[in-house]
């Protein structure tokens, strides 16, 4: 019996946590039925390292962008630079970018400037905008709505933990929503209820590894193979089989991340 083919739409294989065993981490993901991974950029200054990992593995792709935590410490990066870096065929998304008012590791003004530059790059390239938002629901919704009015762009809210209202707004704008291991936590009743209400054809799954390991792996370093546990919980909440959930979320991924060839996920 073949394993379901899942996609880990958001992980960080370039982080030091994986430095000694990237090959083993990718192999374990494949063995678990995770056919493809996207390793996400948080610093444009380290993009070469991220791209090198994507080039090394046929089933790993990457993004280009600056995490809001890094908006003040990274060199100011304009839309043209992001567009140029995104021309590489292994780059399939813009970000992660957005607004984080919980930690505020960067002041809000550079976060906003960075966010707007990334949105323009997503609009120009047609690659999906990968949005990180925390404690910034109103501003995130306002920015996305205003910017969508200037010209459409694809995107998703990654590692979703925000309000049902932001989920509804994102769906109205044509965005997708990605669920992480947080969905499996006992404290996540509200998030689980929100997930039940999101159309199945707009959902993705991710690990955000090395962080946020799902139950039953909570407390351990997360890795892409663990996305199977988040997918199982999401299938339970949506009342579908694991196979249906895997195929549907992978089809959703391919529809959104349109640069990824279909055979990269499902084979020839």
N, C-alpha and C positions, 0 to 999 in steps of 0.2 A: 504494500500500500504506500503510495507516494505521500509525502508531506505537503501540507498547504504551502503555497508560496506567499510569504509575507514580505513587506518592505519596511525597513526601519528608516522612516523618512527624516530622522533628525538624530544624529549622534556626533560625537567629537573624538574621532579616532586619532587626532593629532595631539590630544592632551597628554601630559606626562604620565598619567595613570596607565596608559596603554603602551608606553614607549618600548618596553622590553618584550612585548608579545602581540604586536598588531597582527602578525600572520596567524597566530593561534586564535585570536579573537574573531577574525574574519572566518576562519575555518569552522569554529564552533557555531557561528551564525548560520553558515551554509548547512551544517549538519542538523540544525534545529528547524530548517525550512525557511530561513530568512534569505530570500534570493537576491536582495539588493539593499544597499545602505547608502545614505547620503551623509557625508561628513561635513559639518557646518562650520563656516568661517565666523570667527568672532573678532579677528584682527586682520585688516588688510596687510599690515606689516609682516604677517606670518603666512600670507596666502601661498607663497611658493611651497612651503612645507605641507600645507593642506592639499594643494594640487598634486604634489608628488605622491601622496598616499592614494589619491583617486586614480592617478595614472598607473600605479603599481598593481592594482587589482581590477579585473574586468567588471566585477560586480559592485564597485564602489564609485560613486559620483560625489560631487562637492558643490558648495555654494561660494559666493564671494560677498563679504560684507563686514560690518562693524557692529558688534553687540552694543546696546546702549550703555552698558557699564564702561565700555572702552571709548565712548564718544569724545571725551575730553583728553584722553591720553594718547590716542592714535593720531597720526598726522591727518590734518583736514583733508578729506577725500571727496572729490566732486563727482558728479554724475558721469562725466566723460571717462574718468579713470575706472569707475565701476563697469561701465559698458565695455571698455577695452579689455579688461580682465575677464569679463564674462563671455568673450568671444570664443574661448577655448571650449571644445566640444564636451569636455568632462564637467564643465560648469553648468548646472541645471537650475540654479535659483539665486536670488538676490537677498542677502541677509546672512545671519539674522540681524534684524534691526527693530527699532521700536522705541517704546518709552517704559522706563522702570522708575516709578516714584517710591518704591518700597525701600530699596537700598540707596538710591541716588548716589551711586559711586561716581557718576558724572552729573554736573549741573543740568537742569532741564533745557536750557537754551542750546547747548551743543547737541544734546540728545535729539531735539526737534530738528535742528539743521541737518543732522546726519540722516534722520528718518526721511525727511523730504528729498534728500539727494538719492536715497535708495529707491523711494517710490518712483522718481523720475526715471531711474535706471530700469526698473521693472517695466514701466510703461514703454520705454524705448526698445528694450530687448524682447519683450513678450515673455520673459522668464518670471516665474512666480515670486512674489515678495513674501519672505518668511518673517513673520511678525512676532516679536517677543513683547508682551505687555504685562505689567504687574502694577496693581494699585493705580492704574492710569486709564481706566475704562472710558471715561467721558472724553478725555483728550484724544485717545486712540480712535474712538468712533468718529469724533469730529474731524480729525485729520483725514482719515480714510474716506469719509463721505465727501469732504471738500475736494480732495485730490481726485477722487473718482469722477467728479464733475468736470475735471479738466481733461479727461481722457481715460478710458478704461485700462485696467491692469489686473492680471491674475494674482492670487495670493492665498495665504492661509495664516490662521492664528495657531502657532505651535504651542505645545505643552499647555493646553487650555485649562485654566483654573478660574476664569473670570465669571462674570454674572450672566444669567440667561439673557439679559437685555443686550449685552455685547455679542453674544452668540447669534441672536436674532438679527442684529445689525450687520454682522459679518456675512451671514447667509443672504441677507437682502442685497448686499453688494457683490454677491457671486463668489465669496470666499469659501474656502474649505476650513475644517477645524480638525486639529490633530490631538489625540489623546495620548498621554504618557502614563507611566506607572502610578502616578498619583491617583488615577482612576480606581486602582485596586485597594487603596488605603481604607481602613475602617472609618476614618474621619471624613471621607469624601462623599457622604450621602447626597449633598446638594449637587456636586459635580456629576454624580451618577444619574441623578434625576435629569439634569440638563442633557447629558449624553443620550438618554432615552428619547428625548424630544428632537434631536438633530437627525435630519434625514440620513439614511444609511449611505446614500450616494454622495455625501459631502464629508465623510469621515476618513481620516487617516490615523495610523498608529505610529508611535515612535518610542524611543527610550530616553532621549536626551542624555544618554550615557556619556561619562561615567557616573552621572547623578541619578537620583530618584528610582532606585531599583524597586520593581513591583513586588508585592506579596506573591509568592513565598520567598523571595530573595531579598526582602527589605533588610537594610543594614549592611549589605555587601556592596562592593563596587558594581555598578550596573554595566551591562555590555549588550550589544545588539541581539544576541541570542535570547535575551530575556524578554524581548518584545512579544514573544508568544504568550506570556502570562497576561499582558495588557490586552492582547487580542482576544484571549479567552474570556476575560471579564467583560469586554465590550460585546462579544457575541452573546453572552448571557444576558446582558442588559437589553440588547436589541432583539432577543428571542430568535436568533438564527444559529445555524451550525457554525463550527469553527471553520469549515471549508468555505462556506458562503461568506463569512466575515473576511477571511483571508483574500479570497478572489475579489470581492467587492472593493475592499480598501486598496488592493493593488491596482485594480482598474481605475479607481479614483486617482491614485497617485499618478498613473500614466496620463490620465486626462489633464491633470494640473501641471505636472512636470513633463511637458510635451517634448522636450529635447531628448528624453530617455527613450531609446528604442524599445519597442514592445518585447523583443526577444531577449533583452537584458534582464527582464523580470521572469517571463514565462518560457524562455527558451525558443528554439526555432520550431 
